[in-house]
Amino acid sequence: MDLSPGMLFSSLIISLVGLGLFLYGKKSGNLKCLGGGIALSVAPYFAPSVAVMWMIAVGVTAGLYGLAKWA
């Protein structure tokens, strides 16, 4: 695992957004937000680089937006 400052800061930011989504989903009973929060909180553990981590985060948030908009 890379412990560069960019990787650590990116994983902190993405995990905090995931925590916020998880807490919101838990409080409101929204399973989409709950799942997205879990995905964003866990994704930094498996991402090999900063770019991959941000692509996963953008993909998850775009998926949540798409589900909220069209489902």
N, C-alpha and C positions, 0 to 999 in steps of 0.2 A: 504494500500500500504506500502510495506517495504521500509524504507529509509536508509538501510545500505549502507556503502560506496561502496561495491561491486555492489549493485543494481544501485546506482546512476552513478557510473563510466561506468558500462556496458550499461546502457541506453543512456548515452552520446555518447559513441563510436558507438553503433549501429545506433543511430539517425543521427550522423554525416555522416556515410557511406550512410544512406538513403537519406540524403540531397544531397550528392554528386551525387548519382545515379539519383535523381530527377532532379537536374540541368542539368546533362548530357543528360538525356532523353528529357528534355524540349528543350534544345539547338539543339540536333540532330534530334528531331522528332521521337525518338524511343519509342514507347508506352510500350514495354516490360520493359525497364529501368525506365520509368516514373512510371509504376505500381509497380515495385519492390522497387523503392525509397519511394513511398507512404507507401507501406506495412512495410518497415523497419523503417520508421519514426513513424508510428502509433503503431507498435507491442509492444514497451516497456510500453505503457499505459495499456495494457490488460494482460501482463504476470505476473503471481503471484509469480514467483521466478526467480532467475538468470539463473538457468539451463534451464527452459522453454524458457526464453527470447533468450538464445544463440541457442537453438534448432530451434526456429522459424527463427532466423537470418540465420543459416546454411541452413535451408530448403529453404528459399527464394533465397539465393544466389546460391544454387545448382540448383534450378529451373531455375533461369536466365541463368546459365551456360548451362544447358541442352537445353533450348530454343535457345540459341545462337549457340550451337554446331549442333543440329539436326533439327532445324526449319528454 
